[in-house]
Amino acid sequence: MTTSQATRPAGESKAAVVPVVVRPPETVRPPRRGLRRGKAGPRRLGTRTVTALLALAALCAVAIGGAVAVRHDTLRLRQSVTERAAVAAQLNFALADLDAQRADTLAPGQSATDPTVEVGNQLIALITAQQRRAQVSDLLRQLGADRDQGSRVRSLLDALGRYDDLSGRAAYVDDLHPDRTAGQPPQVAVTMNVQAGQIMHDQLLPAASALSAVYQRQAAALASTAHDAAERAALLVGLVGALTAAFLVWWQWELTVDYRRLLHPALLAATAAALVISVSGVLSFLSSADSVTAAGDQGLRPWTRLAQARAVAAQAAASESRWFVHDAAYAVTDQKQFDALTRQLDTLLTPDGYATAAERPGYADVRTRYGHFRADDRTLRNLRAKGETDQAAIVLTTVGRGDIAFDFWDFATTLDALAGRQLDDFTAHATDARGALDGWPAIPGAALGAAGVLVLLGIRRRLAEYR
């Protein structure tokens, strides 16, 4: 008998035994396919999406804001130089040359040895003086549009009116003596010409020079502002772009871990867009900053120096012409002015530190022609010292090689052409500074806007799994 049979109560049948049912352990529902439990959720996905969109928006704002600021600053720089500083420099030269031509009209006259012979060429001086006077009016009209400098322009107009009155009266008195000797205008005409010269030297030219200096300082300040804005924009775009790209890359890695998917094409495209805008933005802004620097160093600075030289040269020519028609009492002051101006001109025409190797031949050519003008001046003074007034008047007013009227025109024209090339260099570099951002801000706006849409498209399927 077995143990089970011995313990079973007597008379109990087998059928009375109640079986014990053992249930299997409760089955745990597995997580969704591909999802690591406890890692992802709709709230976290939403937070990551909002962060990505905000980062792209910040990059877009920095890129667009920087592009707008730099393009605006470079445009203002170019306009300040070409529409203000260049006009003021032209005004300075035109006033000084007007004074020289008005003095030259008093130099011709009858020969001291033969009263029937007219010595000198008054017609060229009269025509040139009329041209310069019309040019001065046009330049003042252009500068009058600047309300900030309206008081300076009005003071110039007032002084110009007094100068016109005195120089015109001097010419009228001289015309009343058609038989006077060359180089010896009437004393009344000389006195009024001296007074007109004082107005020009003490009021008109200082005011024009101050106006020109104001615009040149404004141009230099705008160049500095545009350069700093470009460098600042490059730094911000690079920093924000790096952070944005780093977040997008890290987020893709996190999604790869959570969903076991190696690629997220939409997010990859958004990351690529952020990287392209960041890299191209940094390069474009740095290129713009370099162009602004080149515009200042290779264009604005040498042009400013040459424009000043052009005005000083015209003032020297005016002092020389007044010296010839004035008597000894006034000629001493004219001589001192001429000497001081030519010393200044010797310095301004030196290209050290301003001209490139390709530009130095141009400077050498200008100095050669300047040497011709100085040689003519020495000839003029020697002839006057010898009493050869007729020949001196010819040297001063006629047009031919070896005559002051021609050689100064030749020198001034060559100097103007060289200054024009430097101004063209400035304009080209300023245009390049703005052109480095061609297509901006449309390009970053479109690219980063598309990147934001791609972020939403890329994460839409993940968010849909929780609905």
FENDA-V65408 format. One line per field, one symbol per residue. ss: DSSP state (@ for helix, = for strand, . for the rest). burial: + if it has 16 or more other C-alpha atoms within 10 Angstrom, else -. A space follows every 10 residues. Layout:
ss->???
burial->???
This chain:
ss->..@@@@@... ...@@@.... .......... .......... .@@@@@@@@@ @@@@@@@@@@ @@@@@@@@@@ @@@@@@@@@@ @@@@@@@@@@ @@@@@@@@@@ @@@@....== .......==. .@@@@@@@@@ @@@@@@@@@@ @@@...@@@@ @@@@@@@@@@ @@@@@@@@@@ @@@@@..... =.....@@@@ @@@@@@@@@@ @@@@@@@@@@ @@@@@@@@@@ @@@@@@@@@@ @@@@@@@@@@ @@@@@@@@@@ @@@@@@@@@. ....@@@@@@ @@@@@@@@@@ @@@@@@@@@@ @@@@@@@@@@ @@@@@@@@@@ @@@@@@@@@@ @@@@@..@@@ @@@@@@@@@@ @@@@@@@@.. ......@@@@ @@@@@@@@@@ @@@@@@@@@@ @@@@@...@@ @@@@@@@... ...@@@@@@@ @@@@@@@@@@ @@@@@@@@@@ @@@@@..... .@@@@@@@@@ @@@@@@@@@@ @@@@...
burial->---------- ---------- ---------- ----+----+ ----+--++- -++-++++++ ++++-++-++ +-++++++++ ++-+++++++ ++++++++++ ++++++++++ ++-----+++ ++-+++-++- -++-++--++ --++------ -++--++-++ --+--+++++ +-++-----+ ++++++--++ +++++++-++ +-+++-+++- ++++++-+++ -++++++-++ ++++++++-+ +++++-+++- +++-+-+++- -----+++++ ++++++++-+ ++++++++++ ++++++++++ ++++++++++ ++++++++++ +++++++--- +--++-++-- ++-++--+++ +--++----- -++--++-++ -+++-++-++ +-++----++ +++++++++- -+++++++-+ ++-+++-+++ ++++++++++ +++++++--+ +-+++-+++- ++-+++-++- -+-----
